[in-house]
Amino acid sequence: MVAKRVRPYELLVADDDAEFRRTLRLVLEPHVDLCEAACGEEAVEIVRTRSVDLVLLDMNMQALSGLDTLRLVKSLRAALPCIIITASFTDELRKRAAQADAFSVLKKPVTRRLLLSTVSRALQAAYGDPDVGDWLM
């Protein structure tokens, strides 16, 4: 039996595009708490200091790419689910992301439905919460 969650899930969105972060906030925030990072370095620091439950990463950011950030995040918290969202989706990127233990790679522009279902599946897989799909859909 899975215990009822007492606090909302906290998701981290790491993307250097403030408008895209705002869009994700509008889609996700009714269901979860959201924190934002404008770069990979900031995302790593947030993971190091806060108890986030899932990370959404843009692939193309300054200094650290989404894949580099993913690897650093996983070195800190191996079980933390991470999803890469990118306009430059390729099969090679998907393979490299899978090798780095990304939960999924989504192509921009991502539909609301695909985003919510992927986040829901990632949270269910990581935390075993059978009710997460109810409030995300």
N, C-alpha and C positions, 0 to 999 in steps of 0.2 A: 504494500500500500504506500502511495506517495503522499507525503504531508502537504496540506494546503499551504500555498505560498502566502506569506504575510506582507511582503513588500513587492512593488512592481519590478519587473525586469528592468535593468538599466543597460541601454545600448549605447555604444560609442560609434559615432559617425566620423570617419577621418577622410576629408576631401578638401582640396585647396580651393574648390569652387563654393563660395558662400551661398550662392543661389541654390545649388544642388543640395547643400546641407539643409537649407531652409525648406526645400521641397520634401526631403525625407522627414524632417521634423513634423511637417503638416500631416504626412501620411501615417507616421508611426506614433507620434506623441499621444494621441488619444488612448493608446494601449500600453505604452511603456514610458519610462523616464529616459531622457536622451541627453547625452553630453556630446560635445563636438570638439574636433581637433582640425586645425587647418593644415597640418603636415604630419608626416610619419613620426617625427621626433616627439611632437606633442602627444600623439596617440600612445606611443610607448611609455611616456611619462605618466599619462593618465592610467594606463593598465598597471603600471608599477605602484600607483598610489591610491587607486580607487577599486571598488569591487564591481566592475562591469561584468555583465553576463553574456555579451555578444559584441563583436566588432564588425562594422561595415567599413571596408577600405576601398578607396579609389585606387586604381592602379598607377596612374600618372600624377605623382606629386613631386614637388621639389626635393632635392637631396635624397630622401628615402622613397623608393617606389612602394607601391602597395605590397608587392611580393617581399621586398626587404623588410618592410614593417611587419608583415605577417610572420616572418621567420623570427624576428626579435620578440614579438608578442608571444609566440609559441615557446620561445626559450624561457620566458618568464612564467607563463601559465599554459602548459601544454594542452590542457583540456578545454581551453576557452574557444568556443566556436567563432570562426571568422569567415566572412563572406566578402569576396572581391567583386566590385562593380566597376566595369570599364567600358569605354567606347571602343577600345582596341582589342576586342575579343578575338582570340585565335585558339586553335586546337593545341598549339604548343604552350600557350599561356595556361590553358586549362590543365594540361599535363603537369607543368611546373608547379602550379598552385596545388594540385592534388598531392604531389610529392612533398610539398611544404605543409600539408595537412589542412588546407582550406576546406571549409564545409562545401562551398560552392563558388562558382564564378558566374556572375550575371552580366549580360550585355546591356549597356546604356543605348537608348533609353529603355528603362525597365518598367514594365507595367506595374500598377499598384497591386494587382492580383498576384503576379509572380513574386514581387518583393515580399508581400505579406505571407504567402505560402512558404517561401524559402526561409524567412525568419522564423516562422512557426515551426517548421520541420527541424530547424537547427536547435531551437530552444527545447523542443520535445526530445530530440536525440541527446542533448547535453544534460538535461535536468529531469527527464522522465515525467514531465508535467502533462497529464492527459487533457487538461482544460485549456492549454495555451491556444490550441486551434480555435476554440470557441470565441475567445475574445479578440483574436486577430482577424477573423474572417467575418 
